[in-house]
């Protein structure tokens, strides 16, 4: 085994092993459009379902975009949740019609956490994606292992914010800083790390670079190495993975194909005055 692959295996092993001695990881996944970013999140989420059956998994989907979980994971492994009075509904993107996807309702964070189950991917919709920062902060205080996956993370913590949104991001940065100290993993994706606030980006513990990614200036993986990434032979994509002082080349071989006839999105109902 070459050194690069050996180093990558060490990193992947660390991400897969939930060690109370180490604590959790704050991990970013970056890459161009169609580079397997969401698939990477699903890969780790499904691994948890199969190997850590007592842990709760939460997945943050974007609005007005195809639902990644419901369209790519088995239906019995996904439970949608809607916060009461959030005016969230689901739509069949092919017909534009509202659909019932079997979502359950919840009142608040405590209610959601109590009613959510391990062994499935719980997909809550709060109506406002910024509430995910508060929810992750809430989970940090729990004594159980929890796992959070966030699609399109730049919608939560975009760069160049001001006013109240910036204050919320600064408060959230203290939560991200302490993830290693608690039993929680947070993994997110975004096309480019420069799209998220620099305070949050600086706290990322592990970086996964897929084709089309722009490397972080504070890391050791070089841009020309990422630019040479090719699509894997057996599906999925090759990727550079990096932790402080160590990096290597790996490949995600599991590919999550969108299911035919299951193209849905979440929307927020516009109320008339």
C-alpha positions in Angstrom: 0.0 0.0 0.0 1.4 3.4 -1.0 1.9 6.1 1.6 -1.0 8.3 0.2 -3.5 5.5 0.4 -2.2 4.5 3.9 -2.7 8.0 5.2 -6.2 8.2 3.6 -7.1 4.9 5.3 -6.0 6.3 8.7 -8.2 9.4 8.2 -11.2 7.4 7.1 -10.8 5.0 10.0 -10.8 8.0 12.4 -14.0 9.3 10.9 -15.7 5.9 11.0 -14.7 5.1 14.6 -16.7 7.0 17.1 -14.2 7.2 20.0 -15.2 8.8 23.3 -11.6 9.4 24.0 -11.2 11.6 20.9 -14.8 13.0 20.6 -16.5 14.1 17.4 -15.3 15.5 14.1 -16.2 18.6 12.3 -15.8 17.7 8.6 -16.3 19.6 5.3 -16.9 18.1 1.9 -16.2 20.4 -1.1 -16.4 19.9 -4.8 -18.0 21.1 -8.0 -21.5 20.4 -9.2 -22.3 16.7 -9.6 -19.0 15.7 -7.8 -20.7 13.4 -5.3 -20.9 15.9 -2.4 -24.3 14.8 -1.2 -23.4 11.2 -1.9 -20.5 11.5 0.4 -22.8 12.6 3.2 -25.1 9.7 2.5 -22.2 7.3 2.5 -21.2 8.2 6.1 -24.8 8.5 7.2 -25.6 5.0 6.0 -22.5 3.6 7.6 -23.7 4.9 10.9 -27.1 3.3 10.4 -25.4 0.0 9.8 -22.7 0.1 12.5 -23.9 2.4 15.2 -27.5 1.4 15.6 -28.1 3.4 18.8 -27.0 6.7 17.4 -29.4 9.3 16.1 -28.7 10.7 12.6 -30.1 14.1 11.5 -29.8 15.4 8.0 -30.4 19.0 6.9 -31.9 19.3 3.4 -32.0 22.5 1.4 -35.3 24.0 0.3 -36.3 24.3 -3.3 -33.8 21.6 -4.3 -34.2 17.8 -4.8 -34.5 15.9 -1.6 -31.2 14.0 -1.4 -32.2 11.5 1.3 -35.6 10.4 0.1 -34.5 10.2 -3.5 -31.4 8.1 -2.9 -31.8 6.1 0.3 -34.4 3.3 0.9 -37.7 4.8 2.0 -37.7 2.8 5.3 -34.4 4.5 6.3 -35.7 8.0 6.1 -38.2 9.9 8.3 -39.2 13.5 7.4 -40.1 15.9 10.1 -41.9 19.3 9.9 -42.0 21.8 12.8 -45.5 22.9 13.6 -46.4 26.3 12.2 -43.4 26.4 9.9 -45.6 26.3 6.7 -43.3 23.7 5.1 -44.8 21.3 2.5 -43.4 18.9 -0.1 -43.9 19.1 -3.9 -43.5 16.7 -6.7 -41.0 18.5 -8.9 -42.2 16.8 -12.1 -45.8 17.9 -11.7 -45.6 20.9 -9.4 -48.3 19.3 -7.1 -48.1 19.1 -3.4 -47.6 15.6 -2.0 -47.8 13.8 1.3 -44.5 12.1 2.0 -45.4 10.8 5.5 -43.7 13.6 7.5 -44.2 13.7 11.2 -44.9 17.0 13.1 -42.9 18.2 16.1 -43.1 21.3 18.4 -39.5 22.1 19.2 -36.0 20.7 19.7 -36.8 18.6 22.8 -39.9 17.2 21.1 -38.0 16.3 18.0 -35.1 14.7 19.8 -37.4 12.7 22.0 -39.5 11.4 19.1 -36.7 10.8 16.6 -35.4 7.3 16.3 -31.9 5.7 15.8 -31.4 3.4 12.8 -32.9 5.9 10.3 -32.0 9.3 8.8 -34.2 11.9 10.5 -34.7 14.9 8.2 -36.2 17.9 10.1 -37.5 21.0 8.5 -37.7 24.1 10.7 -38.9 26.5 8.1 -35.8 28.6 8.7 -32.5 26.8 7.9 -30.7 29.1 10.3 -32.4 27.2 13.1 -30.0 24.4 12.4 -27.3 26.3 14.2 -29.5 26.4 17.3 -30.3 22.7 16.9 -26.7 21.7 16.6 -26.0 23.7 19.7 -28.9 21.9 21.4 -27.5 18.5 20.4 -24.1 19.4 21.9 -25.6 19.4 25.3 -27.0 15.8 24.9 -25.1 12.9 26.5 -25.6 10.5 23.6 -23.7 10.2 20.3 -25.5 12.2 17.6 -24.6 12.7 14.0 -25.5 15.7 11.8 -25.2 16.1 8.1 -25.8 19.4 6.4 -26.4 19.8 2.7 -25.5 23.2 1.2 -23.9 24.5 4.4 -23.3 28.0 3.0 -27.0 28.7 3.4 -26.4 28.4 7.2 -23.1 30.3 7.6 -22.5 32.4 4.5 -19.5 34.6 4.2 -19.6 38.4 4.4 -22.6 38.6 6.7 -23.4 41.5 9.0 -25.8 42.5 11.7 -27.9 39.9 13.5 -26.9 37.0 11.1 -23.2 37.7 11.8 -23.9 37.6 15.6 -25.6 34.2 15.2 -22.7 32.9 13.2 -20.1 34.1 15.7 -22.1 32.4 18.5 -22.3 29.2 16.4 -18.5 29.2 15.9 -18.0 28.6 19.6 -20.2 25.5 19.2 -18.2 24.3 16.3 -15.0 24.8 18.2 -16.2 22.5 21.0 -17.5 19.6 18.8 -14.3 17.6 19.5 -15.1 17.8 23.2 -18.5 16.2 22.9 -20.0 13.1 21.4 -21.2 14.5 18.2 -20.1 14.4 14.6 -21.0 17.2 12.1 -20.3 16.8 8.4 -21.3 19.4 5.8 -20.9 20.0 2.1 -20.5 23.2 0.0 -19.1 23.9 -3.4 -16.4 26.1 -2.1 -15.2 26.7 1.5 -14.9 30.4 0.7 -18.7 30.5 0.5 -18.9 30.0 4.3 -17.8 32.4 7.1 -14.1 32.2 7.7 -14.5 31.7 11.5 -16.4 28.5 10.8 -14.1 27.4 8.0 -11.0 27.7 10.3 -12.5 25.2 12.8 -13.0 22.4 10.3 -11.0 19.3 11.5 -11.2 17.1 8.4 -11.5 18.2 4.8 -12.7 16.0 1.9 -11.9 17.4 -1.5 -13.9 16.0 -4.5 -13.3 16.9 -8.2 -13.8 20.6 -8.7 -13.0 21.6 -5.1 -11.0 24.7 -4.3 -8.5 23.8 -1.6 -8.2 25.6 1.7 -5.2 27.9 2.0 -4.5 26.6 5.5 -4.2 23.0 4.4 -1.4 20.9 2.8 -3.3 19.4 -0.2 -2.4 21.3 -3.3 -4.8 22.7 -5.9 -3.1 20.9 -8.8 -3.6 17.5 -6.9 -7.4 18.2 -6.7 -7.5 19.4 -10.3 -6.2 16.0 -11.4 -8.9 14.0 -9.7 -10.8 11.7 -12.0 -14.1 10.0 -11.6 -13.8 6.6 -10.0 -13.9 3.5 -12.2 -16.6 1.8 -10.2 -18.9 4.7 -9.4 -18.5 7.4 -6.8 -15.4 9.6 -7.0 -11.9 9.8 -5.9 -11.1 12.4 -3.2 -8.3 13.8 -1.2 -8.8 13.7 2.5 -6.9 15.8 5.0 -6.5 16.2 8.7 -3.8 18.3 10.4 -0.4 16.8 9.5 -1.8 14.0 7.3 -3.5 13.7 4.0 -4.0 11.1 1.3 -6.0 9.9 -1.7 -9.1 7.7 -1.4 -12.1 6.7 -3.4 -15.8 6.5 -2.6 -17.1 3.5 -4.6 -20.7 3.6 -3.5 -22.8 5.7 -5.8 -26.2 6.9 -4.9 -28.3 7.1 -8.0 -31.5 9.3 -7.9 -34.5 7.0 -7.9 -36.9 7.3 -10.9 -40.2 8.9 -10.0 -39.0 10.2 -6.7 -38.0 13.8 -7.5 -39.4 15.9 -4.6 -38.4 19.1 -2.9 -39.4 21.0 0.3 -40.9 24.5 0.1 -42.3 27.1 2.4 -45.9 28.0 1.8 -46.4 31.7 1.0 -49.3 33.0 3.0 -51.6 35.6 1.6 -52.0 38.9 3.4 
